[in-house]
Amino acid sequence: MNGTASGRGRDRDEEGRARSARPRDGLGRPLPYGAEGVPRQPEGVVRTPDETLREAQRLLDAGLPFHAHEVFEDAWKSGPESERDLWQGLAQLAVGLTHAARGNTAGGARLLRRGADRLASGPGSGKGAAAYGIDAGGLVAWARELADRAGGDRTGGAGGSAVVDAAIEAPTLRRDRV
């Protein structure tokens, strides 16, 4: 990693792309250089859909939705185009939960709704979700309910604005894991 914390420039990888080398906490927030953070997910890992779902569920259950989002991001970047909406929708749910747990309840609610909408109507999401045992309907209901509770309803009316506990609110991705 090129660059330093001393102000000589941004952290960059060997190809010159910006990559933060700062440690991060369990919700992906940057910590000061030298602090002990949560190990990051390696980038660019190609997993089978089953491996992706297992790893993402493990991370969600551990209260690490930011890290689960990174696993879903790898899936959408390495998977077939026909499944892009599925993996992006799941990533949006994970990052929405991340934001809600960080205290950005309005942003979290927006991302949860966006992910729910993508899962509910994306071209490949229904077929892909069913093929992998993903409980798309349950996830859509979970995301919309949490969005309403955490960030208020879509009309701007009364609703919640409470920070959520990511581990307690972790969704169940598959129907067979109840």
Secondary structure, DSSP 4 states (H G I P E B T S, - for coil): -B--TTSSS--B-TTS-B---S-B-TTS-B--TTS--PPPPPTT----HHHHHHHHHHHHHTT-HHHHHHHHHHHHHHS-GGGHHHHHHHHHHHHHHHHHHHT-HHHHHHHHHHHHHHHHH-TTHHHHHHHTTB-HHHHHHHHHHHHHHHH--TTS-S-------TTTTPPP-BTT--
